[in-house]
Amino acid sequence: MLTVLEFVLRRSLEQEQATLPGLHPENKQKMADKPTAERLLKAFTDVSLTIITQAAGEEILRRLTPLSRVQEAILQRLGLGTNLYRQLEIQNMEG
């Protein structure tokens, strides 16, 4: 899975001759043209989904951490888009 993640993202960057900023914790301005899967996953470590439920077990609130520009770019380059991510916040809220 990690190899596929790297391959798809690197191919997208190469085709557009693009780079991604913010994947190097020691230098957020450094651009990456061949990021590793580990660095890509670390870009999402601050993401969280909070679900608040009533005592009866009914969900009343779902809160999802907003995506950064880098996170959005990664999802776009993987062909996932941000809608998939945002659906986590509204999933199963119909009641």
DSSP file (Angstrom, degrees, kcal/mol; ACC not computed):
  #  RESIDUE AA STRUCTURE BP1 BP2  ACC     N-H-->O    O-->H-N    N-H-->O    O-->H-N    TCO  KAPPA ALPHA  PHI   PSI    X-CA   Y-CA   Z-CA
    1    1 A M     >        0   0    0      0, 0.0     4,-2.4     0, 0.0     5,-0.1   0.000 360.0 360.0 360.0 -42.8    0.0    0.0    0.0
    2    2 A L  H  >  +     0   0    0      1,-0.2     4,-2.5     2,-0.2     5,-0.2   0.882 360.0  52.5 -64.4 -36.9    2.8    2.4    0.9
    3    3 A T  H  > S+     0   0    0      2,-0.2     4,-2.6     1,-0.2    -1,-0.2   0.904 110.0  47.8 -65.1 -41.4    4.5    1.7   -2.5
    4    4 A V  H  > S+     0   0    0      2,-0.2     4,-2.8     1,-0.2     5,-0.3   0.918 110.4  52.7 -64.8 -43.4    1.3    2.4   -4.4
    5    5 A L  H  X S+     0   0    0     -4,-2.4     4,-2.0     1,-0.2     5,-0.2   0.941 113.0  43.8 -56.4 -50.4    0.8    5.7   -2.4
    6    6 A E  H  X S+     0   0    0     -4,-2.5     4,-2.9     1,-0.2     5,-0.3   0.930 113.9  50.6 -60.6 -47.2    4.4    6.8   -3.2
    7    7 A F  H  X S+     0   0    0     -4,-2.6     4,-2.5     1,-0.2     5,-0.2   0.933 111.6  45.9 -59.8 -49.6    4.1    5.8   -6.9
    8    8 A V  H  X S+     0   0    0     -4,-2.8     4,-1.9     1,-0.2    -1,-0.2   0.923 117.3  43.2 -62.6 -45.7    0.8    7.6   -7.6
    9    9 A L  H  X S+     0   0    0     -4,-2.0     4,-2.3    -5,-0.3    -2,-0.2   0.927 115.0  48.2 -69.0 -44.0    1.8   10.8   -5.9
   10   10 A R  H  X S+     0   0    0     -4,-2.9     4,-2.7    -5,-0.2    -2,-0.2   0.894 110.5  52.2 -63.8 -38.8    5.3   10.9   -7.4
   11   11 A R  H  X S+     0   0    0     -4,-2.5     4,-2.7    -5,-0.3    -1,-0.2   0.916 109.5  50.0 -62.8 -42.3    4.0   10.2  -10.8
   12   12 A S  H  X S+     0   0    0     -4,-1.9     4,-1.4    -5,-0.2    -2,-0.2   0.920 112.7  46.4 -61.9 -44.1    1.5   13.1  -10.4
   13   13 A L  H  <>S+     0   0    0     -4,-2.3     5,-2.7     1,-0.2     4,-0.5   0.911 113.7  48.8 -64.3 -42.3    4.3   15.4   -9.3
   14   14 A E  H ><5S+     0   0    0     -4,-2.7     3,-0.9     3,-0.2    -2,-0.2   0.914 107.4  54.2 -66.0 -42.9    6.6   14.3  -12.2
   15   15 A Q  H 3<5S+     0   0    0     -4,-2.7    -1,-0.2     1,-0.3    -2,-0.2   0.852 119.6  33.6 -60.6 -34.9    3.9   14.7  -14.9
   16   16 A E  T 3<5S-     0   0    0     -4,-1.4    -1,-0.3    -5,-0.2    -2,-0.2   0.362 105.7-125.2-101.1   4.3    3.3   18.3  -13.8
   17   17 A Q  T < 5 +     0   0    0     -3,-0.9    -3,-0.2    -4,-0.5     2,-0.2   0.924  64.0 144.4  48.3  50.0    6.9   19.0  -12.8
   18   18 A A      < -     0   0    0     -5,-2.7     2,-0.3    -6,-0.2    -1,-0.2  -0.621  37.9-154.5-113.3 170.0    5.5   20.1   -9.4
   19   19 A T        -     0   0    0     -2,-0.2    14,-0.2    -3,-0.1    12,-0.0  -0.921  13.8-128.5-138.0 164.3    6.7   19.8   -5.8
   20   20 A L  E     -A   32   0A   0     12,-2.5    12,-2.6    -2,-0.3     3,-0.4  -0.968  19.5-151.0-117.2 130.9    5.0   19.8   -2.4
   21   21 A P  E     +A   31   0A   0      0, 0.0     8,-0.2     0, 0.0    10,-0.2  -0.496  69.9  39.2 -89.3 166.2    6.1   22.1    0.4
   22   22 A G  S    S+     0   0    0      6,-1.5     6,-0.1     8,-0.6     7,-0.1   0.585  74.7 109.8  80.3  11.6    5.8   21.4    4.1
   23   23 A L        +     0   0    0      7,-0.6     5,-0.1    -3,-0.4    -1,-0.1   0.515  62.8  75.3 -97.2  -4.8    6.8   17.7    4.2
   24   24 A H    >   -     0   0    0      3,-0.4     3,-1.5     6,-0.3     6,-0.2  -0.907  65.5-161.0-108.1 108.0   10.2   18.3    5.9
   25   25 A P  T 3  S+     0   0    0      0, 0.0     3,-0.3     0, 0.0    -1,-0.1   0.797  91.5  55.5 -59.7 -28.1    9.6   19.1    9.6
   26   26 A E  T 3  S+     0   0    0      1,-0.3     2,-0.2    -3,-0.1    -2,-0.0   0.715 125.9  18.0 -77.6 -19.6   13.1   20.6    9.9
   27   27 A N    X   -     0   0    0     -3,-1.5     3,-1.6     3,-0.1    -3,-0.4  -0.696  62.6-172.8-154.0  93.8   12.4   23.1    7.1
   28   28 A K  T 3  S+     0   0    0     -3,-0.3    -6,-1.5     1,-0.3    -5,-0.1   0.683  87.5  58.8 -64.3 -18.8    8.7   23.7    6.1
   29   29 A Q  T 3  S+     0   0    0     -8,-0.2    -1,-0.3    -7,-0.1     2,-0.1   0.645  79.6 109.0 -85.1 -15.0    9.8   25.7    3.1
   30   30 A K    <   -     0   0    0     -3,-1.6    -8,-0.6    -6,-0.2    -7,-0.6  -0.404  66.8-134.2 -65.7 134.2   11.7   22.9    1.5
   31   31 A M  E     -A   21   0A   0    -10,-0.2     2,-0.5    -2,-0.1    -1,-0.1  -0.688  12.2-151.8 -93.6 142.4   10.0   21.5   -1.5
   32   32 A A  E     +A   20   0A   0    -12,-2.6   -12,-2.5    -2,-0.3   -14,-0.0  -0.960  22.1 170.0-117.2 125.3    9.7   17.7   -2.1
   33   33 A D  S    S+     0   0    0     -2,-0.5    -1,-0.1   -14,-0.2   -15,-0.1   0.600  86.3  31.0-104.1 -16.5    9.5   16.2   -5.6
   34   34 A K  S    S-     0   0    0    -14,-0.1    -1,-0.2   -21,-0.1   -24,-0.1  -0.490  81.9-178.4-136.7  65.2    9.8   12.6   -4.5
   35   35 A P        -     0   0    0      0, 0.0     2,-0.1     0, 0.0   -25,-0.1  -0.328  24.3-122.4 -68.8 147.4    8.2   12.4   -1.0
   36   36 A T     >  -     0   0    0      1,-0.1     4,-2.1   -26,-0.0     5,-0.1  -0.477  21.7-114.5 -82.1 159.3    8.2    9.1    0.8
   37   37 A A  H  > S+     0   0    0      1,-0.2     4,-2.6     2,-0.2     5,-0.2   0.869 117.2  58.0 -60.6 -36.5    5.0    7.4    2.0
   38   38 A E  H  > S+     0   0    0      1,-0.2     4,-2.2     2,-0.2    -1,-0.2   0.911 106.9  46.3 -62.0 -42.6    6.1    8.0    5.6
   39   39 A R  H  > S+     0   0    0      2,-0.2     4,-1.2     1,-0.2    -1,-0.2   0.884 111.5  52.5 -67.1 -37.5    6.4   11.7    5.0
   40   40 A L  H  < S+     0   0    0     -4,-2.1     3,-0.4     1,-0.2     4,-0.3   0.927 111.5  45.8 -63.4 -44.3    3.0   11.8    3.3
   41   41 A L  H >< S+     0   0    0     -4,-2.6     3,-1.8     1,-0.2    -2,-0.2   0.879 107.2  58.0 -66.9 -37.5    1.3   10.0    6.2
   42   42 A K  H >< S+     0   0    0     -4,-2.2     3,-1.6     1,-0.3     4,-0.2   0.784  93.3  68.7 -63.2 -25.5    3.1   12.3    8.7
   43   43 A A  T 3< S+     0   0    0     -4,-1.2    -1,-0.3    -3,-0.4     3,-0.2   0.695 101.6  47.8 -64.7 -16.8    1.4   15.2    7.0
   44   44 A F  T X  S+     0   0    0     -3,-1.8     3,-1.5    -4,-0.3    -1,-0.3   0.237  77.0 105.8-107.8  12.2   -1.9   13.9    8.4
   45   45 A T  T <  S+     0   0    0     -3,-1.6    -1,-0.1     1,-0.3    -2,-0.1   0.755  77.7  55.1 -66.9 -22.8   -0.9   13.3   12.0
   46   46 A D  T 3  S+     0   0    0     -3,-0.2     2,-0.3    -4,-0.2    -1,-0.3   0.411  83.2 110.8 -90.3   4.2   -2.8   16.3   13.3
   47   47 A V    <   +     0   0    0     -3,-1.5     2,-0.3    17,-0.0    -3,-0.0  -0.588  42.6 169.8 -80.0 136.2   -6.1   15.2   11.7
   48   48 A S        -     0   0    0     -2,-0.3    17,-2.2     2,-0.0     2,-0.5  -0.996  27.9-149.5-146.4 152.7   -8.8   14.2   14.1
   49   49 A L  E     -B   64   0B   0     -2,-0.3     2,-0.5    15,-0.2    15,-0.2  -0.988  15.7-163.1-121.0 120.0  -12.5   13.3   14.1
   50   50 A T  E     -B   63   0B   0     13,-3.2    13,-2.8    -2,-0.5     2,-0.5  -0.907   4.2-170.3-106.6 127.8  -14.4   14.1   17.2
   51   51 A I  E     -B   62   0B   0     -2,-0.5     2,-0.5    11,-0.2    11,-0.2  -0.976   3.3-164.4-120.4 122.8  -17.8   12.4   17.7
   52   52 A I  E     -B   61   0B   0      9,-2.9     8,-2.8    -2,-0.5     9,-1.6  -0.913  12.8-173.4-106.5 129.2  -20.1   13.5   20.5
   53   53 A T  E     -B   59   0B   0     -2,-0.5     6,-0.2     6,-0.3     2,-0.1  -0.872  22.5-118.1-121.8 155.1  -23.0   11.2   21.4
   54   54 A Q    >   -     0   0    0      4,-2.9     3,-2.2    -2,-0.3    -1,-0.0  -0.344  41.8 -98.0 -78.5 169.0  -26.0   11.4   23.7
   55   55 A A  T 3  S+     0   0    0      1,-0.3    -1,-0.1     2,-0.1    -2,-0.0   0.809 125.6  60.2 -58.8 -30.0  -26.3    9.0   26.6
   56   56 A A  T 3  S-     0   0    0      2,-0.1    -1,-0.3     1,-0.1     3,-0.1   0.511 122.3-107.1 -77.2  -3.6  -28.7    6.9   24.4
   57   57 A G  S <  S+     0   0    0     -3,-2.2     2,-0.4     1,-0.3    -2,-0.1   0.443  73.0 141.0  94.0   0.4  -25.9    6.5   21.9
   58   58 A E        -     0   0    0      1,-0.1    -4,-2.9    -5,-0.0    -1,-0.3  -0.633  54.1-122.2 -80.2 129.8  -27.2    8.9   19.2
   59   59 A E  E     +B   53   0B   0     -2,-0.4    -6,-0.3    -6,-0.2     3,-0.1  -0.529  35.1 170.0 -70.8 132.2  -24.6   11.0   17.5
   60   60 A I  E     +     0   0B   0     -8,-2.8     2,-0.3     1,-0.3    -7,-0.2   0.575  63.5  21.3-116.7 -17.2  -25.3   14.7   17.9
   61   61 A L  E     -B   52   0B   0     -9,-1.6    -9,-2.9     2,-0.0     2,-0.4  -0.966  50.3-173.4-155.7 135.6  -22.0   16.2   16.6
   62   62 A R  E     -B   51   0B   0     -2,-0.3     2,-0.5   -11,-0.2   -11,-0.2  -0.999  12.5-172.3-126.2 127.6  -19.2   15.2   14.4
   63   63 A R  E     -B   50   0B   0    -13,-2.8   -13,-3.2    -2,-0.4     2,-0.4  -0.984   1.5-168.1-126.2 125.5  -16.2   17.6   14.1
   64   64 A L  E     -B   49   0B   0     -2,-0.5   -15,-0.2   -15,-0.2     3,-0.1  -0.925  29.0-111.0-116.1 134.9  -13.4   17.1   11.6
   65   65 A T        -     0   0    0    -17,-2.2   -18,-0.0    -2,-0.4   -19,-0.0  -0.415  40.9-111.9 -60.4 130.7  -10.1   18.9   11.6
   66   66 A P        -     0   0    0      0, 0.0     2,-0.2     0, 0.0    -1,-0.1  -0.335  34.3-111.5 -62.9 148.4   -9.8   21.2    8.6
   67   67 A L        -     0   0    0      1,-0.1     2,-0.1    -3,-0.1   -23,-0.1  -0.558  23.3-130.6 -81.7 144.7   -7.3   20.2    6.0
   68   68 A S     >  -     0   0    0     -2,-0.2     4,-2.4     1,-0.1     5,-0.2  -0.376  31.8-102.1 -80.6 170.7   -4.2   22.3    5.3
   69   69 A R  H  > S+     0   0    0      1,-0.2     4,-2.5     2,-0.2     5,-0.2   0.896 124.1  50.9 -61.4 -40.2   -3.2   23.2    1.8
   70   70 A V  H  > S+     0   0    0      2,-0.2     4,-2.4     1,-0.2    -1,-0.2   0.923 109.9  49.2 -65.0 -43.8   -0.5   20.5    1.7
   71   71 A Q  H  > S+     0   0    0      1,-0.2     4,-2.3     2,-0.2    -2,-0.2   0.912 111.8  49.0 -62.3 -42.6   -3.0   17.9    2.9
   72   72 A E  H  X S+     0   0    0     -4,-2.4     4,-2.5     1,-0.2    -1,-0.2   0.914 110.7  50.9 -61.8 -43.0   -5.5   19.0    0.2
   73   73 A A  H  X S+     0   0    0     -4,-2.5     4,-2.4     2,-0.2    -2,-0.2   0.896 109.3  50.9 -62.7 -40.7   -2.8   18.9   -2.4
   74   74 A I  H  X S+     0   0    0     -4,-2.4     4,-1.5     2,-0.2    -1,-0.2   0.944 111.4  47.0 -62.4 -48.3   -1.8   15.3   -1.4
   75   75 A L  H  <>S+     0   0    0     -4,-2.3     5,-2.6     1,-0.2     6,-1.1   0.904 112.5  50.2 -61.4 -41.8   -5.4   14.1   -1.6
   76   76 A Q  H ><5S+     0   0    0     -4,-2.5     3,-1.4     4,-0.2    -1,-0.2   0.921 109.9  49.9 -61.9 -44.6   -5.9   15.7   -5.0
   77   77 A R  H 3<5S+     0   0    0     -4,-2.4    -1,-0.2     1,-0.3    -2,-0.2   0.747 107.9  54.1 -69.2 -22.7   -2.7   14.2   -6.4
   78   78 A L  T 3<5S-     0   0    0     -4,-1.5    -1,-0.3    -5,-0.2    -2,-0.2   0.474 117.6-115.1 -86.5  -2.1   -3.8   10.8   -5.1
   79   79 A G  T < 5S+     0   0    0     -3,-1.4    -3,-0.2    -4,-0.3    -2,-0.1   0.686  89.1 108.5  78.9  18.7   -7.1   11.2   -7.0
   80   80 A L     >< -     0   0    0     -5,-2.6     4,-0.6    -6,-0.2    -4,-0.2   0.777  59.1-160.6 -97.6 -31.8   -9.2   11.3   -3.8
   81   81 A G  T  4  -     0   0    0     -6,-1.1     4,-0.5     1,-0.2     3,-0.1   0.042  35.2 -85.5  69.1 173.1  -10.2   14.9   -3.6
   82   82 A T  T  > S+     0   0    0      1,-0.2     4,-2.5     2,-0.2     5,-0.2   0.623 113.9  76.7 -93.2 -14.4  -11.4   16.6   -0.4
   83   83 A N  H  > S+     0   0    0      1,-0.2     4,-1.8     2,-0.2    -1,-0.2   0.902  92.3  54.3 -63.1 -39.9  -15.0   15.6   -0.7
   84   84 A L  H  X S+     0   0    0     -4,-0.6     4,-0.5     1,-0.2    -1,-0.2   0.917 110.9  46.6 -57.6 -44.3  -14.2   12.1    0.5
   85   85 A Y  H >4 S+     0   0    0     -4,-0.5     3,-1.3     1,-0.2     4,-0.4   0.927 111.0  50.8 -63.7 -46.7  -12.6   13.5    3.5
   86   86 A R  H >X S+     0   0    0     -4,-2.5     3,-1.2     1,-0.3     4,-0.7   0.766  97.1  69.1 -66.7 -25.1  -15.4   15.9    4.3
   87   87 A Q  H 3X S+     0   0    0     -4,-1.8     4,-1.6     1,-0.3     3,-0.3   0.757  85.9  69.5 -64.9 -23.3  -18.0   13.1    4.1
   88   88 A L  H << S+     0   0    0     -3,-1.3    -1,-0.3    -4,-0.5    -2,-0.2   0.836  96.4  53.7 -61.3 -31.3  -16.5   11.7    7.3
   89   89 A E  H <4 S+     0   0    0     -3,-1.2    -1,-0.2    -4,-0.4    -2,-0.2   0.800 118.0  32.3 -75.4 -29.2  -18.0   14.7    9.1
   90   90 A I  H >< S+     0   0    0     -4,-0.7     3,-1.5    -3,-0.3    -2,-0.2   0.502  86.4 124.1-107.7  -5.1  -21.5   14.2    7.9
   91   91 A Q  T 3< S+     0   0    0     -4,-1.6    -3,-0.0     1,-0.3    -4,-0.0  -0.301  83.7   2.2 -59.1 136.5  -21.7   10.5    7.6
   92   92 A N  T 3  S+     0   0    0      1,-0.1     3,-0.4     2,-0.0    -1,-0.3   0.699  93.2 119.4  61.4  24.7  -24.5    8.8    9.5
   93   93 A M    <   +     0   0    0     -3,-1.5    -2,-0.1     1,-0.2    -1,-0.1   0.409  40.8  96.0 -97.7   3.4  -25.9   12.1   10.8
   94   94 A E              0   0    0     -4,-0.2    -1,-0.2     1,-0.1    -3,-0.1   0.776 360.0 360.0 -64.2 -24.7  -29.3   11.7    9.2
   95   95 A G              0   0    0     -3,-0.4    -1,-0.1   -36,-0.0    -2,-0.1   0.451 360.0 360.0  90.7 360.0  -30.6   10.4   12.4
